[in-house]
């Protein structure tokens, strides 16, 4: 398992590259947490199987995709999934 954290504005993006069991490659996963604002820290977005579970050939590629998905959510989505 490989991880990366990135701060984007009021949000922290936690990206992960998880090795696929019994299959080739790494699955990209992301969690976005709001750090600042009127409410305490709050998870605002989570996807543990980005791109339908596509098997990225390297952890770096899976992490890049996950970070970009988190940034897309912060810039465009900003809707709570709860």
C-alpha positions as CSV (number, residue, x, y, z in Angstrom):
1,X,0.0,0.0,0.0
2,X,1.3,3.4,-0.9
3,X,0.0,6.8,0.4
4,X,0.2,10.5,-0.4
5,X,-1.3,13.5,1.4
6,X,-1.9,16.8,-0.4
7,X,-3.4,20.0,1.0
8,X,-5.7,22.0,-1.4
9,X,-7.2,25.1,0.1
10,X,-9.4,24.1,3.1
11,X,-9.1,20.4,2.2
12,X,-6.6,17.6,2.7
13,X,-6.6,14.8,0.1
14,X,-5.5,11.4,1.2
15,X,-4.6,9.3,-1.8
16,X,-3.8,5.6,-1.8
17,X,-2.5,3.0,-4.3
18,X,-3.6,-0.5,-3.1
19,X,-2.1,-3.6,-4.7
20,X,-4.9,-5.7,-6.3
21,X,-5.1,-9.2,-4.8
22,X,-4.8,-12.0,-7.4
23,X,-4.6,-9.4,-10.2
24,X,-2.1,-7.1,-11.9
25,X,-1.7,-3.5,-10.8
26,X,-2.8,-1.0,-8.2
27,X,-6.3,0.4,-7.4
28,X,-6.5,4.1,-6.8
29,X,-8.4,5.3,-3.7
30,X,-9.1,8.8,-2.3
31,X,-10.5,10.5,0.8
32,X,-11.1,14.2,1.0
33,X,-11.4,15.9,4.4
34,X,-12.4,19.5,5.1
35,X,-9.9,20.9,7.5
36,X,-11.1,24.5,8.0
37,X,-14.4,26.2,8.1
38,X,-17.4,26.5,10.3
39,X,-17.6,22.8,11.2
40,X,-14.9,20.5,12.7
41,X,-12.8,18.3,10.4
42,X,-15.2,16.4,8.2
43,X,-14.8,13.7,5.5
44,X,-16.5,15.1,2.4
45,X,-15.7,12.6,-0.2
46,X,-14.5,9.0,-0.4
47,X,-13.9,6.6,-3.3
48,X,-12.0,3.4,-2.5
49,X,-12.2,2.0,-6.1
50,X,-11.6,4.9,-8.5
51,X,-12.0,4.3,-12.3
52,X,-14.0,1.1,-11.6
53,X,-11.1,-0.7,-10.0
54,X,-8.8,-0.2,-13.0
55,X,-5.4,-1.8,-12.4
56,X,-2.8,1.0,-12.7
57,X,0.6,-0.5,-13.7
58,X,2.6,1.5,-11.0
59,X,1.7,2.9,-7.6
60,X,2.8,6.4,-8.8
61,X,0.2,6.3,-11.6
62,X,-2.5,5.2,-9.2
63,X,-1.6,7.9,-6.7
64,X,-1.5,10.6,-9.4
65,X,-5.0,9.6,-10.5
66,X,-6.3,9.6,-6.9
67,X,-4.8,13.0,-6.1
68,X,-6.3,14.5,-9.3
69,X,-9.7,12.9,-8.5
70,X,-9.5,14.6,-5.1
71,X,-8.6,17.9,-6.6
72,X,-11.4,17.6,-9.1
73,X,-13.8,17.1,-6.2
74,X,-12.5,20.1,-4.3
75,X,-12.6,22.4,-7.3
76,X,-15.9,21.1,-8.8
77,X,-17.9,18.9,-6.5
78,X,-17.8,20.1,-2.9
79,X,-21.0,18.2,-2.1
80,X,-21.1,16.0,1.0
81,X,-21.5,12.3,0.4
82,X,-23.1,11.7,3.8
